[in-house]
Amino acid sequence: MLETLPVSLSWNPVLQPIWHNGQPLPKEKGQKIVRDDTNEVLGIVGGRYSPKPYSLLWNSLIEGLHKSDLDLSNATVKFNSMNNGGAMSALITLPKYNFKRIVGESTAITLKVYNSVNGSLKYEVVAGNMIIFCENLQASLQDTISYTAMHTAGTDPAKIGQVVSTWPTLLERDAHLFKYMREVHVPRSKVQTFLEKNLCITTTKSGVKVNQKWLNKMLSLYDEYRRRLGETAYAFYNMMTHYGTHVDMDSLRGADLGTRALRQERQVQRAVRSPVFKNLINYDEFEQLHVA
C-alpha cells in the first residue's frame, strides 16, 4: 500500500544539544539531530532548524495523489534509506501509464520522492518514465516535471493533486522524444567524446583527467544497447539512464548504497539536460516538431 511507510522510516527526529568540555553548547552554535528509536546522530543542524518526521510529507503526498486525476491502480512503492535514515527516497510506479504504442516497448510512469530530516536533501517529487524491460528510469530532458517544498513544513495535498495531474501529458511528450531518438544517428566516437568530457572524469591534484576504467565500462554498456537499438541517440540515452538507475555493487567498497545511487541519478540528470547532450540528439529539431 502507498499509504504505509516502512518501519525503517517510521520514527521521529529529535534535537539534542552538542556537548563540549562537559557543557551543552548554545543551540545557536548548532544542534544534533537524532533518531528517537536508536539514538543515532544523523547530523548537525542550525539553531532554528525544526525537523519533521517523514510521515508528515509522505501522508500529504499520498493524500494529494488520491485527490489528483492519476490512475493509481496497481501502483507500487519501493523505499530507500540513506545514511541511517538521515535521508530517504521512494520510487512510486504507476503501471497504468504505458506508452508502448509510442515508444515500441512497455513503460510506466514513476514518481521519485526525495526527503531528509538532516537537511542533506530538499523535499522533491520528480516524475519520469521507466522502461519495464531494463527498469531504466528515463531522466526527463524537461526540468519542470517535479514538485518541491520545504521539508521542515507541511504541504497542501490539494495543490499536489493539481500539479501531478498535469504530468501524464508531459511524460507522453517524453515518450515521443524516445521514439524520435530511435531515428537520430549518433556515432560511437561522439558518444565516447561526450563521456570523456562530461561524465567519466575525476579530479586529482594535477587536474581533471579521464577515468579510463569508468569510460571502458560505459562504452561496453553503450555497445550492449547499440546491438539492440542501433547506433542511435536512443541507445546513447539508454546507456546514460542505465548508469543513472543501476549501481555496480562491486564498486561500492563500503560506501552507502543510497548515497551512491542518488549521486549517479543526479549526474545523469545534469548530463542529459546539458546543451551538449541536447545538441547531439538534435533536441531543438524535436521541439520544433512537437510544439507544446
Buried (B, 14 or more C-beta within 10 A) or exposed (E): EBEEBBEBBEBBBBBEBBEEEEEEBEBEEBBBBBBEEEEBBBBBBEEEBEBBBBEBBBBBBBBBBBBBEBEEEEBEBEBBBBBBBBBBBBBBBBBEBBBEEBBBBEBBBBBBBBBBBBBBBEBBBBBBBBBBEBEBBBBBBBEEBBBEBEBBEEBBBEBBBBBBBBBBEBBBBBBBBBBBBBEBEBEBEEBBEBBBEBBBBEEEEEEEEBBEEBBEBBBEBBBBBBEEBBBBBBBBBBBBBBBBBBBEEEEEEEEBEBBBBBBBBEBBBEBBBBEEBBEBBBBEEBBEEEEE
